[in-house]
Amino acid sequence: MKFDSQVVHGTGKCDPATGSICVPIYQTTTYKHPSLSESCGYDYSRIQNPTRQALEETIAMLEEGTHGFAYTTGLAADMAVFSLLSAGDHAVISDDVYGGTYRMIEKIWSRYKVEFTFVDPGNLDAIEAAMRPNTKLVFVETPTNPTMKVADIAAIAKIAKAHGAYTVVDNTFLTPYLQKPLNLGADIVLHSATKFLGGHHDTMAGLIVVKDPELAEHFKLMVGTEGAGLAPLDSWLILRGIKTLALRMQRHEENTRKVAEWLRNHPRVEKVYYVGFPDHPGYEISSRQASGFGGMLSFTVDSVETVHRVIENVKMIMFAESLGGTETLITYPLTQTHASVPEEARLKLGITDRFMRLSVGIEDVQDIIDDLAQALN
């Protein structure tokens, strides 16, 4: 099947007991076994649950991997990835990384004597220079959150492999509808499924997909041991969201392109961060490794007063954290998503007090533009 059909039908398995075309919500903690020497295939829902398994098999299929793993949040998935590291290991990380990931690195993993180097993911020479004999992981977002830098996945995977390190790609912004990192050489792909995969701002989840059997065994152990496996209802909600992923991503991308072009011509907007502009530094790489540019953009305005005006006066657009849902959300990274990032690092990236991020929803695009226009003016 083509991707647009795969998201609708998933793995194509109906409920064997009833023929239900929707995966049932197996709201149970434990399972009755036929006898002492027989198992029904499930033991305890912390280890595995049929609803969660359906989601894991679906995301593995969509990312063209072999094993999927579902966690309670995107950060729980991050924690599982970083658990590959031991004391004395080193990891190379995108300098423009989600603030929650940065906080996790600085507040938790640094306590365990793991070393980190933050590097511009678009600078291959800098990535090569950052590699050490003890480098075990290269972790990139592409595009990055929130300044929309682009990483050359295939080239980075080649560098990492030469040094015996894993390549990890956060594919939250583009989803497998637009980009498939495993096919470009990445070892691990992860998602905050709370965002575009779920798509409705109504549940939280994190997903990991791999091809390597040893990595699969690691994440299987982590799901069962850490106890961060996704609950049945949340698994079902993500599965439901995935059914409309192709349609939503088409509309997100179409709307974002038009909003980006409009913002770029507004006198109060100084810069628009949008990968779909041909003059974006990562445009050619993104065009080569992805089939579209997604539903995210950021922009810098002329003053802090303008920031306050926009946030306080938008009507349909909502001032809120998160992204990737049906509704358009505007976010102020300085005090929300990237408050944990030190000021010096934020300013170097361009995340100033005049910087805002926009997750463009699937509403009528003219309504989105009209709302921004009245708020800016």
ChimeraX attribute file (.defattr): number of C-alpha atoms within 10 A of each C-alpha:
attribute: neighborCount
match mode: 1-to-1
recipient: residues
	/A:1	7
	/A:2	6
	/A:3	15
	/A:4	14
	/A:5	11
	/A:6	17
	/A:7	24
	/A:8	17
	/A:9	18
	/A:10	22
	/A:11	16
	/A:12	13
	/A:13	13
	/A:14	14
	/A:15	12
	/A:16	8
	/A:17	6
	/A:18	8
	/A:19	10
	/A:20	11
	/A:21	12
	/A:22	15
	/A:23	21
	/A:24	16
	/A:25	17
	/A:26	15
	/A:27	13
	/A:28	12
	/A:29	14
	/A:30	14
	/A:31	14
	/A:32	11
	/A:33	13
	/A:34	9
	/A:35	8
	/A:36	6
	/A:37	6
	/A:38	8
	/A:39	12
	/A:40	10
	/A:41	12
	/A:42	14
	/A:43	15
	/A:44	14
	/A:45	22
	/A:46	17
	/A:47	19
	/A:48	21
	/A:49	25
	/A:50	19
	/A:51	22
	/A:52	28
	/A:53	16
	/A:54	21
	/A:55	28
	/A:56	22
	/A:57	19
	/A:58	22
	/A:59	27
	/A:60	23
	/A:61	20
	/A:62	19
	/A:63	25
	/A:64	17
	/A:65	22
	/A:66	16
	/A:67	23
	/A:68	26
	/A:69	25
	/A:70	30
	/A:71	30
	/A:72	23
	/A:73	21
	/A:74	25
	/A:75	19
	/A:76	21
	/A:77	27
	/A:78	23
	/A:79	20
	/A:80	21
	/A:81	21
	/A:82	19
	/A:83	13
	/A:84	15
	/A:85	19
	/A:86	14
	/A:87	12
	/A:88	11
	/A:89	18
	/A:90	23
	/A:91	22
	/A:92	26
	/A:93	24
	/A:94	23
	/A:95	22
	/A:96	29
	/A:97	27
	/A:98	19
	/A:99	20
	/A:100	17
	/A:101	18
	/A:102	20
	/A:103	16
	/A:104	16
	/A:105	19
	/A:106	16
	/A:107	12
	/A:108	13
	/A:109	19
	/A:110	13
	/A:111	11
	/A:112	13
	/A:113	14
	/A:114	18
	/A:115	20
	/A:116	19
	/A:117	15
	/A:118	19
	/A:119	23
	/A:120	20
	/A:121	28
	/A:122	22
	/A:123	13
	/A:124	16
	/A:125	12
	/A:126	13
	/A:127	21
	/A:128	16
	/A:129	9
	/A:130	18
	/A:131	20
	/A:132	14
	/A:133	10
	/A:134	14
	/A:135	22
	/A:136	22
	/A:137	26
	/A:138	29
	/A:139	24
	/A:140	28
	/A:141	26
	/A:142	26
	/A:143	28
	/A:144	21
	/A:145	22
	/A:146	26
	/A:147	23
	/A:148	22
	/A:149	26
	/A:150	23
	/A:151	24
	/A:152	20
	/A:153	27
	/A:154	17
	/A:155	14
	/A:156	25
	/A:157	23
	/A:158	16
	/A:159	20
	/A:160	25
	/A:161	18
	/A:162	10
	/A:163	17
	/A:164	14
	/A:165	23
	/A:166	22
	/A:167	26
	/A:168	29
	/A:169	24
	/A:170	24
	/A:171	24
	/A:172	27
	/A:173	26
	/A:174	25
	/A:175	26
	/A:176	25
	/A:177	21
	/A:178	17
	/A:179	22
	/A:180	23
	/A:181	27
	/A:182	23
	/A:183	14
	/A:184	16
	/A:185	19
	/A:186	25
	/A:187	23
	/A:188	22
	/A:189	29
	/A:190	26
	/A:191	29
	/A:192	27
	/A:193	29
	/A:194	28
	/A:195	27
	/A:196	27
	/A:197	33
	/A:198	28
	/A:199	25
	/A:200	18
	/A:201	15
	/A:202	13
	/A:203	19
	/A:204	19
	/A:205	26
	/A:206	26
	/A:207	30
	/A:208	31
	/A:209	28
	/A:210	24
	/A:211	19
	/A:212	13
	/A:213	10
	/A:214	10
	/A:215	18
	/A:216	19
	/A:217	11
	/A:218	14
	/A:219	23
	/A:220	18
	/A:221	14
	/A:222	22
	/A:223	22
	/A:224	15
	/A:225	12
	/A:226	13
	/A:227	14
	/A:228	20
	/A:229	28
	/A:230	28
	/A:231	23
	/A:232	22
	/A:233	16
	/A:234	23
	/A:235	30
	/A:236	23
	/A:237	21
	/A:238	25
	/A:239	27
	/A:240	21
	/A:241	24
	/A:242	26
	/A:243	19
	/A:244	16
	/A:245	23
	/A:246	21
	/A:247	14
	/A:248	22
	/A:249	26
	/A:250	16
	/A:251	20
	/A:252	26
	/A:253	21
	/A:254	18
	/A:255	23
	/A:256	25
	/A:257	21
	/A:258	14
	/A:259	19
	/A:260	23
	/A:261	14
	/A:262	15
	/A:263	21
	/A:264	16
	/A:265	12
	/A:266	14
	/A:267	11
	/A:268	15
	/A:269	19
	/A:270	16
	/A:271	16
	/A:272	24
	/A:273	20
	/A:274	27
	/A:275	27
	/A:276	21
	/A:277	16
	/A:278	11
	/A:279	10
	/A:280	16
	/A:281	14
	/A:282	21
	/A:283	17
	/A:284	17
	/A:285	15
	/A:286	23
	/A:287	14
	/A:288	10
	/A:289	18
	/A:290	18
	/A:291	14
	/A:292	19
	/A:293	25
	/A:294	30
	/A:295	28
	/A:296	28
	/A:297	26
	/A:298	24
	/A:299	22
	/A:300	23
	/A:301	23
	/A:302	14
	/A:303	15
	/A:304	14
	/A:305	11
	/A:306	18
	/A:307	19
	/A:308	14
	/A:309	15
	/A:310	23
	/A:311	20
	/A:312	12
	/A:313	17
	/A:314	19
	/A:315	15
	/A:316	15
	/A:317	24
	/A:318	16
	/A:319	18
	/A:320	15
	/A:321	14
	/A:322	16
	/A:323	26
	/A:324	31
	/A:325	24
	/A:326	21
	/A:327	19
	/A:328	21
	/A:329	20
	/A:330	23
	/A:331	22
	/A:332	24
	/A:333	25
	/A:334	20
	/A:335	10
	/A:336	13
	/A:337	18
	/A:338	23
	/A:339	15
	/A:340	20
	/A:341	22
	/A:342	11
	/A:343	14
	/A:344	10
	/A:345	13
	/A:346	19
	/A:347	13
	/A:348	11
	/A:349	15
	/A:350	16
	/A:351	25
	/A:352	17
	/A:353	18
	/A:354	21
	/A:355	25
	/A:356	24
	/A:357	24
	/A:358	26
	/A:359	27
	/A:360	30
	/A:361	26
	/A:362	23
	/A:363	16
	/A:364	10
	/A:365	19
	/A:366	12
	/A:367	12
	/A:368	23
	/A:369	18
	/A:370	14
	/A:371	17
	/A:372	21
	/A:373	15
	/A:374	13
	/A:375	19
	/A:376	20
	/A:377	12
